[in-house]
Amino acid sequence: MTTTQDITISLPDVLYQKLKARAELTQRSVEAEALDALVASVPVVDELPADLEDSLAQLSLLDDEALWRAARTSFATDAARRLEELHLKRQREGLAEHEAQAAAALVQQYERVMLVRAQAAALLKQHGHDVSSLLRVP
């Protein structure tokens, strides 16, 4: 069972009005919107590297236009090509240590891009946007 704590905070009117407008768009309470904003800016999971956690938390500060750009970010074509080459070589003959390290670094880069995209899409969805276009394969 998860325990919770009640708190009372004073918000600047402009922030309250934004939360209220978002709540109306999503047909939720202002409290639910405030909690989502807090969770987005202070991730509960401690398993992510600090720099990635910070990057994901910064997304909650972006406007919707910037979130759409983040949600549409793609893994660099040359990096994807190199990762595919290393994957195929691993299957055929194995990789040298430096190649295995390069592959691991590329996988980490790919995962970072995907996490940022997913978090940006989740925030857009919370803002009341239809994000189904992000699921289509180009």
C-alpha positions in Angstrom: 0.0 0.0 0.0 1.3 3.4 -1.0 1.2 6.1 1.7 0.4 9.7 0.8 0.9 13.0 2.4 -1.4 16.0 2.2 0.2 19.4 1.6 -1.2 22.9 1.0 0.7 25.2 -1.4 0.1 28.7 -2.6 0.4 29.1 -6.4 0.9 32.2 -8.4 -2.3 33.1 -10.1 -0.9 32.6 -13.6 0.2 29.0 -12.7 -3.1 28.2 -11.2 -5.0 29.6 -14.2 -2.8 27.3 -16.5 -3.5 24.3 -14.4 -7.2 25.2 -14.3 -7.3 25.5 -18.1 -5.5 22.2 -18.6 -7.9 20.6 -16.1 -10.9 21.9 -18.0 -9.5 20.6 -21.3 -8.8 17.1 -19.9 -12.0 17.1 -17.7 -10.0 16.5 -14.6 -9.6 18.3 -11.3 -7.0 21.0 -10.8 -5.5 18.8 -8.1 -5.0 15.9 -10.5 -3.3 18.3 -13.0 -1.1 19.7 -10.3 -0.1 16.2 -9.2 0.7 15.2 -12.8 2.8 18.3 -13.3 4.7 17.6 -10.1 5.3 13.9 -10.9 6.5 15.0 -14.4 9.0 17.4 -12.9 10.2 15.2 -10.0 10.4 11.7 -11.3 9.8 9.1 -8.6 12.0 6.4 -10.2 15.6 6.7 -9.2 16.9 4.1 -11.7 17.6 6.6 -14.5 21.0 8.4 -14.8 20.8 11.9 -13.3 21.4 13.7 -16.6 18.5 11.7 -18.3 16.3 12.3 -15.3 17.0 16.0 -15.5 16.3 16.0 -19.3 13.0 14.3 -18.8 12.0 16.7 -16.0 12.9 19.7 -18.1 10.3 18.6 -20.6 7.5 19.6 -18.2 8.7 23.2 -18.6 8.3 23.3 -22.4 5.4 24.8 -24.2 3.3 22.5 -26.5 5.1 23.5 -29.7 8.5 22.4 -28.2 6.9 19.2 -26.8 5.7 18.3 -30.3 9.2 18.8 -31.6 10.6 16.6 -28.9 8.0 14.0 -29.5 8.9 13.9 -33.2 12.7 13.7 -32.6 14.3 10.7 -34.3 17.4 8.7 -33.8 20.1 10.0 -36.2 20.2 8.1 -39.5 23.9 7.6 -39.4 23.8 6.3 -35.9 20.9 4.0 -36.7 22.8 2.7 -39.7 26.0 2.1 -37.6 23.9 0.3 -34.9 22.3 -2.0 -37.6 25.8 -2.7 -39.0 27.1 -3.7 -35.6 24.0 -5.8 -34.9 24.4 -7.7 -38.1 28.2 -8.2 -37.5 27.4 -9.5 -34.0 25.1 -12.1 -35.5 27.6 -13.1 -38.2 30.9 -13.2 -36.4 30.8 -11.4 -33.1 32.2 -8.0 -32.1 35.5 -6.8 -30.9 35.4 -5.2 -27.5 35.6 -1.7 -28.9 32.7 -2.5 -31.3 30.6 -4.0 -28.5 31.2 -0.8 -26.5 30.2 1.3 -29.5 27.1 -0.7 -30.0 26.2 -0.3 -26.3 26.7 3.4 -26.5 24.4 3.6 -29.6 21.7 1.6 -27.9 21.9 3.9 -25.0 21.5 6.9 -27.3 18.6 5.3 -29.0 16.9 4.5 -25.7 17.4 8.2 -24.6 15.7 9.4 -27.7 12.8 7.0 -27.2 12.4 8.0 -23.6 12.3 11.7 -24.4 9.8 11.1 -27.2 7.6 9.0 -24.9 7.7 11.6 -22.1 6.9 14.4 -24.5 4.0 12.5 -26.0 2.7 11.7 -22.5 2.8 15.4 -21.6 1.1 16.4 -24.8 -1.6 13.8 -24.0 -2.0 15.3 -20.5 -2.4 18.7 -22.2 -5.4 17.3 -24.1 -3.8 16.7 -27.4 -4.4 13.8 -29.7 -1.0 12.1 -30.0 -2.1 9.2 -32.2 -0.2 10.7 -35.2 3.0 10.0 -33.3 2.3 6.3 -33.4 2.2 6.1 -37.2 5.2 4.6 -38.9 6.6 7.0 -41.5 
